[in-house]
Amino acid sequence: MLFVVVIGWLASALFCAILANEKGYLPVAWFLGGLFFGFFALIAAAGLPDKKLRKYIRQIEGEKNSKEPQSDGDWAKKPASWDNVSKLDK
């Protein structure tokens, strides 16, 4: 019985380390946390925010915001001569 508990505790520590590494945290620290706290540490690691995903989203937002618009469109261009505009109104 004790053997099963020890294997489960080690598996929990290993999964904590893998999960923390995937989310961008230090796997060694979470492995030790998994050794000390077992399945509770695994639940805590599962609830961590994903640092890699947040960094990727910020990078995408930065690229999107840094692009200059190509043009203002045809509607924003002023006519070369106002004489043509006054002829259209008549």
Secondary structure, DSSP 4 states (H G I P E B T S, - for coil): -HHHHHHHHHHHHHHHHHHHHHHTS-HHHHHHHHHHHTHHHHHHHHTS--HHHHHHHHHHHHHHHHPPPS---GGGSPPS-HHHHHHHH-
